[in-house]
């Protein structure tokens, strides 16, 4: 081999190595601070702690909540915030000095008095004087409860004895989901509801003041500017809170079926979503209400994707995504939903695409690179005049932060990154949220 050929071969080898190194640097491994850094003082309480070791899949963090009731794996900051709120309520109910006496007074009962809509039937004449509306709602709840396929979401006998109503009222006092799937709190609510509903006793004294919202951590990792949107959670709406307090699970599920059927004429998808046990009735009501607010065509695409949730974490993320789209409706001209590569986006009237994702922090992992590259192919036609300034044709809105690499790589794919704040859980907010406009926010 002559000298020029050898030099050329070495140059080619070095270029290949540099190219491989550049490719290797095109993705990153997600990292996460310790739970004590993310959550501060809330990372540990009198009877619980969040394990310091926190993992991330490039979008959402995974925590382990350790309690005397067992350890619970929780995915995402929003669900973690909700669990902390629920566990705080569970602790207060468990520590209440009057709770044991309360349960003891109920323990001697051997038979429950018959109830009408949660009220003792003492005088048939007085009972007959109840409003037609109340009587109508009672029989409607009986009918809806008898149709309910899931005993954990309320039952016919629970409606008759008043335990379902008692559970809803107790949950309303604490501003939580009456059908929570968090085992310790769900069990305690049912115990209290059974005692209150069957024994006709009040437990209002056991409910101490709990902050209304499930506060998310304020950890900020980015130092660049991002358009930020603010929106009140659909779950904070007064009408939704009232429905959860006054309607049985069967009534809520029936209402959701009717609303979703009007929005998405896909009977199979609607039935699959409503029957999916990974969603609580409150989740379904939030999703149906949010999709109604979005008001976009082809809502059936979102319903079909949501119905396929195979675990609780995915179901809760779908609920958050529906709320995000509802909160963004004031800022973007929605036209219709579009499905692509496993994601459901909104196509805007100006032909841009918008994707809302509940994400704690977006890292440029190999999976995210693959997903956003696929989503970035085939951009919408640009009908602006040649003299108009360049504009991103795709918008990504997440609830957390972007890594520096993710922001840079998304820009190359013509994505405009944005952030959104969304209240976690069921927060009581009697005042309607004022319209919000995009604002520049430094991080």
Buried (B, 14 or more C-beta within 10 A) or exposed (E): EEEEEEEEEEEEEEEEEEEEEEEEEEBBEBEBBEBBEBBEEBBBBEBBBBBBEBEBBBBBBBBBBBBEBEEBEBBBBBBBBBBBBBBBBBBBBBEBEEBEEBBEEBEEEEEBEEBBBBBEEEEEEEBEEEEEEEBEBBEBBBBBBEEBEBEEBBBBEBBBBBBBBBBBBBBBBBBBBBBBBBEBBBEBBBBBBBBBBBBBBEBEEBBBEBEBBBBBBEBEBBEEEBBBBBBBBBBBBEEBBEBBBBBBBBBBBBBBBEBBBEBBEBEEBBBBBBBBEBBBBBBBBBBBBBBBBBEBEBBBBBBBBBBEBEEBBBBBBBBBBBBBBBBBBBBBEBBBBBBBEEBBBBBBEBEBBBBBBBBBBBBBBEEBBEBBEBBBEEBEEBEEEEEEEEEBBBBBBBBBBBBEBBBEBBEEBBBBBBBBBBBBBBBBBEEEBEEBEBEEBEE
